[in-house]
């Protein structure tokens, strides 16, 4: 056993330099690729002056909340009252820009604002990872989608070389999305527009460029001016008929299948929509139209498109969802998540600074607190543990 432990330790010590050398060699190959693609040597050298992979990027790449978070949690913090109120304030502030984008590209301004709100909380959470390092890490270390990561890296460097952005502005998410509305570099290259007329396409610092580019994206994705994107409905009990974005039918057909609006009103007309039941027939249902598909293309997750669609409705003055989610443990708003962390800290849990963001340390503390209160240890920030810690 002692020999095995010694061998393992020696292997770990020797693997570090070897792994670093392998990563450096991979980055050298990326430098050559970028230079061959026409990026200046000066930009390449400054952007890829890295010697080790970004471990945070690798960790984040293994978790995608759109696919793992319960829908009531996901919508709970992305469409809470704070985001609705902030969004309405930002729409007033940038009313002229939003109306101009709506006029030029035909996309509803509430949807443009909702994308902005969901993607970066209206510019407040645009990401803090240096894109060249992140994309090089994914290319050299992830073992998948290598052509994609390499292409996005080259596209990002070309944006700098072209003069749209300074290298210092290439900060964003682990997957390479950046700017006010989180474009990946290749999409930025194709669809970004200079909406403020200053000669540059700057989706990081120019709100006008970001909102105009988002409208252009949705327009190119098939947005139909003046048409709806989603309406909340209720399916009949035990419904087992057609559903999904691809199974579109006329509203009159859905009426014959027993589907009604969430307020009980009857459906009518020939507009075609598909039925989404993200929590089954007992929860809220949604009839989604072609414009929902355009929103879906932005991130290709139905929960994401539902969040944007519902936030757009709220920004336009429509009420919160009428139907309740089929759970006895609903999700928390961002304010409640922050308070939950404060409650955990007050109960002796070392979670670091309370910021409302639920990471692995907070989840571990929640799981332990759940056990203390006789609950199943899920680590999920729900109303049950929140009420328990609040003394409710």
N, C-alpha and C positions, 0 to 999 in steps of 0.2 A: 504493500500500500504506500509506504514512504517513497519507494522508487517511482510509483505511478504519479504521486503528487509532485515530486521533483521534476519528472518529465513534463507534466502538464504546465508547471510554472515556467520551465525553461522554454517550452514551446510558445507560451503566451508572450514571453519577452522577445523571442526571435520573430514572432509573427507580426509584431507592431511595425518594425522597420520595413519588413517585407511588404506588408499591406500598404504602407505609405509609399513605397517605391512603385508598387503596382498602380496606385491611384495617380501618382505623378506622371507615370508613363502614359496612362489613359488621358490625362489632361493635356499632355504634350500632343497627343494625337488630335484632340479637339482643337487645339491652337492651330495646328496645320490645316485642319478642315475649314475652320473659320477664315483663315488667311486665303486659302484657295477659293473660298466662296466670295472673296472680294472685300472682306473686312480689313481695315488698316491694321498694321502690326502694332501700332501704338494702342489702339483700343483693345486688341486681343491680349496684349501683354498686361495691361492694367486690369482688365476684367477677369482674367484667369490666373492671377497671381495667388494661387491656392495650393496647399500641399497635402491637406487631409480632407476627407469627406465631411459634410455637415451632418452630424448625428441627429440633430433635431429634425432635419428634412426626412431622413430615413424613418424616424419614429412616427412622424406625422403622416407619412405616406401609407401607413398601415391602418389608418382610421379615416373613414369618410362618414360624417354624421348624417348625411342625407339618406344613407342606406341602412344605418344601424340604430338611429334614434327613433323611438316611438313617435308617430305623427303628431300626437297631442303635445309632446315635449317640444318637437321641432317648431311647430307653429306657435307654441306658447311663448317662446322668447323672440321669434323672428317677427311676429305680428302683434306684440303687446302694445298696450296703450302708450307707453313711452315712445315707441318707434312711430306709432301713428301720429302722435302729437308733434314729434320732431319732424316727421315727414311733411306734415301740413305747414309747419313753419318754414321749412326749406323750400317748399313749393311757392310760398308767398315771396320768399327772398329771390328766387330764381324764376319767377313767373314769366318774365320776358323770354328767357332762354328756352324754357320748357315749351312755351307756346310757339316759338319760332321752330323748334325741332318738330313739334307736332304738325305744324303747317308744312314744313319742307318734306318730311318723310312719311307723314300720314299715320304715325303711331300715337296712340293715346298718351297724353302727358302724364297721367297718373301711373301708367305702367312703367314709363321711363323712370319716374321718380321711385317707384317700388323696387326696380332693379338696383338702383343706386342705394336704397335703404337696406335691402337684404345683403347685397354684396359687401358693402363697407360701412354700414351705418352712416350713410351720407358723408363719406370721406374720412370718418374717424378711425376705421379699422382696416387699413389697406394692406397690412402685412409688413413684417420687418426682416424678411430673409433676403439676402443678396442674391438676385436671380442667377447670375452666371455661376456662382458657387452651388446654388441649389440644383440647377439643371445639370451641371457637371457631375454632381453627386449622384443624381438619379441615373444619368447615362452610364457612369462607371460602376455603380454599386448595386442598383436595383435589380439588374438582370432581366428586365422586361421593358418593352416599348422603347428600345434603344434608339431606333430611327426617329421616333417622335421627339424624345428629349434632345437629341443632337440638333434636329431641325429647329426646335424652339430656341435653343441657345444661339444658334447662328442668326435667327430672326431677331432676337433681342439685341445682339451686338450690331446688327445692321441698322436698327433704329437709332442707336447712338452714333454710328458712323455717318448716317444720313443727316443728322443734326436735329432730329425731332426731340431728343432727350439727352441730358447729361448722364454719364454713367452713374453718378451718385443718386439718380432717381430710380434705378432699377432694383427696387425693393418691393417684395410682394409675398405671395403665398408659396408654400412648399412646392406646388405643382407648376409655378411659373406665371400664374395670373397676377396682374398688378394694375395699379391705377384706380381711379375713383369707382369704376365699374368693372374692374377685374378682367381685362382682356388678356388672353395669352398672346405672346409676341407675334405668332403667325397671323392671328386674327387682327391684331393691331396693324400689322403691315397692310393687310387687305382692306380693312373696313374703317379704320380710324379716319376722322375728318377734322380739318382745321375749321372749327365752327366759330371761333372768335376772331378769325381773320388776321392773325398775327404772323402767318407764314409757317407755323409749326403745328404739328399734331401732338399736343401734350395732354395726355389723358391722366397725368399725375397731378399737375398743378392747376390746370384749366378745367373748371367745372363745365364750362360751355363746350369744350372739345369732348369731354367725357360723355355728357348727356346727348350731344349731337351724334357721337359715334355709336352710342347705345341704340338710339333711334334708327340709325342707318343699319346696324346689325339686324334688328328686329324686322325692318322693312325687307332686307335681303332674305330673311328667313321665312318670308311668306305672309307677313302681316297684312290683313285686309282692313283698310280704313273704314271706320264707322261700324264695324262688326264687334260683337261681344267676345269675351274670352272665357267666361265661366259664370255659371249660376248655381247657387246652392239648392239642392233638391233632397227629397226623402223617398227612398225606395220602399215598396211594400214589404211587410214582414215576411221573412223567409225568401226574399227575392233571389232567384238563381238563373235569371236570364242573361242576355248579352251584356258585357261590360268591357271597359278598357278604351283607351284613346282611339284604337284602330277600329272599334265596332261602332262607327258613327251612324246615326239614324236621325230622321226628322223629329223635331220636338213633338209633333202630333203622334208619331209612332211611340215615343216614350210615354206619352199620356195614355195610350192604349195599353201599355205594359204596367200601368199603375203608378208610374213615377209622377210626383207632384212637386211644385216649388216648396221650399222650406217653410213658407208661411201658409201652405195649404192650397194656394191658388193653382188652377189648372194650367197645364202647358198647352201651347198651340203654335202652329206655324210650321214652315218648311225648313227652317235653319237646321243644319245637321250638327249633332254633337255626340260625343261618347260619354259613357257613364263611368265615373270613378267612385269606388267605395273603399277608401284607404283603410277603414276599420271595420269593414263588413256592412251588411244591410242595417244593423242597429245603430250605426253612427252616421255622421253627416255624409251626404252624397253630393256629387258635383257633376253637372253636365258641362263638358269642356268642348270648346269649338276650335276651329282651325287656328285662331290667334293664340290659344293655349299651347298649341304645338310649336308655334314660333318662340314662345317664352321657354318651353321645355328645351329647345335646341341650345339655349344659353348654357345649360349645365347638365342636361340629360338625366334628370332625376325628377320623378313626379312630385315628390314632397317639396322639392325646390320650386317647381312651377306653381304648385298650390300656394306656397307661401307668398310668392310674388303676386299671384292673381288675387289672393285675399287681401294683401296689403294694399294693392291698387284699388280694390273696392272700398276699403276703409278710408283711403286718402280721398276718394271721390265722394265720401259722405255716407256710404252704406253702413249698416250695423255690423256688429260682430256676428259670428256664426250663430244661427238660431238653434241648431241641434247640438246636443252634448255628445262628447266622445264616450264610447262604451267602456269606461274605466272608473274605478272608485278611487283612483290616485292620479288626478290630472297633473299636467306639467306646471312649471313655475314661470312667471315673468322674469325679466332680467333683474328687476328690483328685488323680487323674492329670492332669486338665486344669490344675489349679493347678501341679503339678510340671512339666508341659510348659512353662508360661509361665516358670517359674523357670529351666528348662534353656535356653530361648531367650535369656533375659536373660544367663545365664552365658556364652552363645556370642556376645555382643555385640549382640543385637537390642534396640532401644529400644522396648519394648512398654508402658511406663508401669508402674504398680503391678500386680503379679501378684495376681489376684483369682479366678481360675478361670473367668471369663466370657470367652468367645471372641468378640471383636468384630473389626471390619475390620483393625485394626492387628495383632492377633495372627494373623489369617488371612494377612495379607501376609507376616509373618515366617515363618510355617509354610511358605508357598509357596516363599519364598526358600531356606529350609533344605532343603526337599525337593529343589530343584534342586542344591544343594550335595552332596546324598547320591545324586544320580543318579536321583531319583524324579520322576514326573510332578507338576508343581506344582499341587496341588488346593487348598491352603490349609485342608485339613480336619484336625481334631485326631484322628488315628487312632493305632492301636498301632504302625504301621510307623515313622512319624517319631518317635514317643515312644521306641521302643526304640533307634532310631538315635542320637538325642540323648543317651540314657542310656548309650550305649556297649555296648548289648546286641546 
